[in-house]
């Protein structure tokens, strides 16, 4: 039998109602000239615009390819299917650093919304 050792402990912010109340931070990921985008949430957290990130809504409805988000520190990967939308819980300690990847496309802009409250994960086809 194989075994695996558990790694280092780190804090995440899930299933918490923030002191500052519910908030969202929108972004438009522009994949017209690149296939990977680094998202650095340090500034919005340090300025108090949002206390932490618990999830992300991804509108991948105009993309014929899946889009993948990889959380810094935790390595959690989220894959939103092509032509789909969804709410996804994320495990990202502060400051949040996330990489988004999908094949470059001439007119592709993917809207996303990070939020700081618990929302049930769900994915659906947008076609």
Rosetta silent file (secondary structure, phi, psi, omega in degrees, C-alpha in Angstrom):
SEQUENCE: XXXXXXXXXXXXXXXXXXXXXXXXXXXXXXXXXXXXXXXXXXXXXXXXXXXXXXXXXXXXXXXXXXXXXXXXXXXXXXXXXXXXXXXXXXXXXXXXXXXXXXXXXXXXXXXXXXXXXXXXXXXXXXX
SCORE:     score description
SCORE:     0.000 S_00000001
   1 L     0.000  133.068  175.141    0.000    0.000    0.000 S_00000001
   2 L   -80.550  157.013  176.504    1.283    3.478   -0.899 S_00000001
   3 L  -133.415  163.701  178.122    1.098    6.300    1.586 S_00000001
   4 L  -135.723  140.320  176.892    1.167   10.058    1.403 S_00000001
   5 L   -92.443  140.207  177.279    2.394   12.586    3.941 S_00000001
   6 L   -76.867  149.210 -175.305    0.245   15.602    4.667 S_00000001
   7 L   -90.389 -160.320 -177.547    1.800   18.989    3.940 S_00000001
   8 L   -73.213  145.172  176.713    2.077   22.303    5.730 S_00000001
   9 L   -82.740  140.536  173.925   -0.949   23.916    7.369 S_00000001
  10 L  -146.730  153.359 -178.512   -2.135   27.298    6.076 S_00000001
  11 L   -84.595  143.487  171.980   -5.235   29.382    6.719 S_00000001
  12 L  -129.225  169.138 -175.327   -8.004   29.880    4.181 S_00000001
  13 L  -120.686   85.328 -178.899  -11.166   31.960    4.370 S_00000001
  14 L  -129.338  146.493  179.590  -14.199   29.790    3.680 S_00000001
  15 L    56.125   47.633  179.882  -17.748   29.716    5.073 S_00000001
  16 L  -129.140  137.982  170.847  -17.209   33.014    6.907 S_00000001
  17 L   -93.829  117.756 -174.493  -19.354   36.149    6.865 S_00000001
  18 L   -70.075  150.630  177.881  -16.848   39.028    6.726 S_00000001
  19 L   -58.729  -36.069 -178.213  -16.935   41.891    9.215 S_00000001
  20 L   -80.982    0.914 -179.890  -17.134   44.405    6.359 S_00000001
  21 L    86.608  169.704 -179.425  -20.178   42.722    4.848 S_00000001
  22 L   -61.787  141.641  178.641  -20.621   41.014    1.484 S_00000001
  23 L  -151.970  157.974  175.189  -18.526   42.369   -1.387 S_00000001
  24 E  -136.709  149.798  177.702  -17.471   41.482   -4.895 S_00000001
  25 E  -124.253  110.012  179.805  -14.510   42.497   -7.031 S_00000001
  26 E   -83.803  155.802  173.906  -15.111   42.246  -10.796 S_00000001
  27 E  -151.871  152.298  173.888  -12.421   41.719  -13.418 S_00000001
  28 E  -118.192  113.749 -178.353  -12.323   41.176  -17.166 S_00000001
  29 E   -87.911  116.769 -174.325   -9.622   38.715  -18.200 S_00000001
  30 E   -96.435  104.824 -179.300   -8.356   39.652  -21.655 S_00000001
  31 L  -101.280   21.964  179.764   -7.067   36.602  -23.536 S_00000001
  32 L   -71.286  -26.317 -176.201   -6.777   38.348  -26.933 S_00000001
  33 L  -126.699    4.118 -177.894   -2.972   38.507  -26.699 S_00000001
  34 L  -152.122  159.636  178.128   -2.031   35.940  -24.067 S_00000001
  35 L  -107.264   -4.162 -179.574   -2.963   32.473  -22.799 S_00000001
  36 E  -142.795  136.130 -179.757   -2.125   33.113  -19.108 S_00000001
  37 E  -129.735  129.067  175.728   -2.990   35.979  -16.760 S_00000001
  38 E   -90.391  127.371  178.567   -1.613   36.485  -13.234 S_00000001
  39 E  -108.665  117.940 -178.902   -4.199   37.900  -10.813 S_00000001
  40 E  -112.219  111.227 -177.650   -2.672   39.629   -7.783 S_00000001
  41 L   -93.244    8.860 -176.147   -5.213   40.461   -5.073 S_00000001
  42 H   -60.086  -43.347 -175.618   -2.746   42.005   -2.630 S_00000001
  43 H   -65.135  -46.011 -178.117   -3.718   45.623   -3.371 S_00000001
  44 H   -66.540  -31.649  177.370   -7.504   45.177   -2.982 S_00000001
  45 H   -74.424  -46.751 -177.539   -6.999   43.298    0.304 S_00000001
  46 H   -66.167  -28.937  177.529   -4.409   45.727    1.719 S_00000001
  47 L   -84.292   -2.768  177.784   -6.640   48.721    0.813 S_00000001
  48 L    77.920   14.759  178.944   -9.598   47.101    2.600 S_00000001
  49 L   -70.664  -27.812  175.087  -11.773   46.842   -0.516 S_00000001
  50 L  -154.141  140.534 -175.318  -12.371   43.177    0.335 S_00000001
  51 L   -77.050  -36.752 -178.861  -11.133   41.241    3.384 S_00000001
  52 L  -168.671  170.017  179.009  -10.505   37.943    1.587 S_00000001
  53 L  -109.536  129.323  175.311  -11.757   35.851   -1.324 S_00000001
  54 L  -107.941  -22.398 -177.432  -14.066   32.880   -0.764 S_00000001
  55 E  -164.919  175.753  179.450  -15.149   32.250   -4.328 S_00000001
  56 E  -142.726  135.726  169.295  -15.311   33.309   -7.934 S_00000001
  57 E   -95.827  128.486 -178.327  -18.112   33.517  -10.484 S_00000001
  58 E  -117.730  126.143  174.676  -16.743   32.733  -13.944 S_00000001
  59 E  -104.832   87.123 -179.064  -18.600   33.638  -17.149 S_00000001
  60 L   -97.274   22.774 -173.201  -16.875   31.372  -19.676 S_00000001
  61 L   -65.546  -27.577 -179.047  -19.925   31.400  -21.970 S_00000001
  62 L   -94.884    6.486 -176.159  -18.107   32.989  -24.944 S_00000001
  63 L  -107.102  125.316  178.579  -15.096   30.664  -24.738 S_00000001
  64 L   -78.548   -1.110 -178.932  -14.966   27.467  -26.829 S_00000001
  65 L  -123.696  158.141  172.669  -12.260   26.159  -24.429 S_00000001
  66 L   -68.424  157.093  173.287  -12.134   25.468  -20.704 S_00000001
  67 E  -119.803  136.244 -176.206  -10.543   28.068  -18.460 S_00000001
  68 E  -116.546  133.128  174.831   -8.324   26.984  -15.562 S_00000001
  69 E  -114.265  130.117  177.532   -7.619   28.920  -12.362 S_00000001
  70 E  -119.516  123.154 -178.825   -4.699   27.865  -10.140 S_00000001
  71 E   -80.299  134.189  172.748   -4.484   29.290   -6.618 S_00000001
  72 L   -65.404  158.767 -178.206   -1.098   30.422   -5.359 S_00000001
  73 L    66.853  -61.777 -174.162    0.134   28.724   -2.159 S_00000001
  74 L   -77.794  -28.984 -177.044   -2.616   26.060   -2.096 S_00000001
  75 L    75.960    3.807  178.066   -2.235   24.905   -5.711 S_00000001
  76 L   -56.538  135.921  177.714   -6.005   24.355   -5.929 S_00000001
  77 E  -115.031  134.285  174.742   -7.134   24.119   -9.552 S_00000001
  78 E  -120.522  131.861  177.657  -10.569   25.114  -10.797 S_00000001
  79 E  -121.970  117.937  175.448  -11.619   24.308  -14.353 S_00000001
  80 E   -96.187  124.588 -176.391  -14.709   25.972  -15.807 S_00000001
  81 L   -62.994  163.185  176.469  -15.933   24.066  -18.878 S_00000001
  82 L   -60.856  146.101  176.243  -16.263   25.672  -22.325 S_00000001
  83 L    50.376   42.278 -179.063  -19.362   27.808  -22.905 S_00000001
  84 E  -131.901  166.717  173.806  -20.329   27.542  -19.229 S_00000001
  85 E  -133.375  158.332  177.058  -20.812   29.727  -16.198 S_00000001
  86 E  -178.374  163.458  172.431  -20.488   28.916  -12.538 S_00000001
  87 E  -103.117  132.356 -176.426  -19.789   29.713   -8.922 S_00000001
  88 E  -133.103  128.620  173.921  -16.636   28.108   -7.525 S_00000001
  89 E   -74.255  138.793  178.961  -15.328   28.031   -3.936 S_00000001
  90 L  -121.021  151.023  174.040  -11.649   28.892   -3.757 S_00000001
  91 L  -114.680   93.899 -177.531   -8.942   28.155   -1.197 S_00000001
  92 L  -138.065  111.152  176.322   -6.622   31.128   -1.375 S_00000001
  93 L   -71.464  163.723  176.950   -4.938   32.650    1.689 S_00000001
  94 L   -79.357  143.732   -8.670   -4.166   36.366    1.784 S_00000001
  95 L   -76.353  137.795 -177.818   -2.753   37.901   -0.234 S_00000001
  96 L   -72.035  131.680  174.859   -4.560   36.000   -2.985 S_00000001
  97 E  -132.328  126.058 -171.216   -2.519   35.210   -6.090 S_00000001
  98 E  -137.629  141.863  174.681   -4.182   33.298   -8.893 S_00000001
  99 E  -111.411  129.701  176.561   -3.227   32.270  -12.426 S_00000001
 100 E  -109.992  134.299 -177.819   -5.935   32.035  -15.115 S_00000001
 101 E  -137.696  135.828  171.530   -5.223   30.058  -18.289 S_00000001
 102 L  -161.906  156.844  178.880   -7.076   29.350  -21.530 S_00000001
 103 L   -59.375  139.318  178.009   -5.979   29.341  -25.177 S_00000001
 104 L   -60.066  140.295  177.916   -5.476   32.788  -26.638 S_00000001
 105 L  -145.193  146.095 -171.705   -8.328   33.906  -28.915 S_00000001
 106 L   -51.979  -36.165 -177.103   -8.827   37.009  -31.058 S_00000001
 107 L  -127.892   20.881 -171.083  -11.780   38.533  -29.198 S_00000001
 108 L   -84.362  117.095  170.858  -11.876   36.591  -25.919 S_00000001
 109 E  -128.306  124.133 -176.864  -12.569   38.486  -22.707 S_00000001
 110 E  -107.804  112.030  176.374  -13.777   36.406  -19.738 S_00000001
 111 E   -74.901  137.822  175.517  -15.694   38.311  -17.028 S_00000001
 112 E  -136.164  158.762  177.651  -15.167   37.094  -13.461 S_00000001
 113 E  -138.439  113.598  172.816  -16.373   38.238  -10.043 S_00000001
 114 E   -82.664  143.152  179.245  -14.503   37.388   -6.847 S_00000001
 115 E  -137.296  162.071 -172.298  -16.699   37.415   -3.738 S_00000001
 116 L  -116.191   16.676  178.280  -16.171   37.177    0.010 S_00000001
 117 L  -124.138  158.881  177.746  -19.280   35.291    1.202 S_00000001
 118 L   -69.414  127.341  172.951  -20.259   31.628    0.987 S_00000001
 119 L  -132.230  132.373 -179.086  -22.161   30.809   -2.223 S_00000001
 120 L   -58.310  130.626  177.631  -23.044   27.244   -3.142 S_00000001
 121 L   -66.120  140.068  178.923  -20.826   25.972   -5.969 S_00000001
 122 E  -161.280  148.132  177.619  -22.682   25.316   -9.229 S_00000001
 123 E  -136.385  140.268  178.544  -21.844   25.052  -12.945 S_00000001
 124 E  -146.466  154.674  176.803  -24.197   25.233  -15.916 S_00000001
 125 E   -74.390  139.173 -179.562  -24.047   25.376  -19.697 S_00000001
 126 L  -103.025    7.390  178.877  -24.651   28.807  -21.164 S_00000001
 127 L  -106.537    0.000    0.000  -25.606   27.572  -24.637 S_00000001
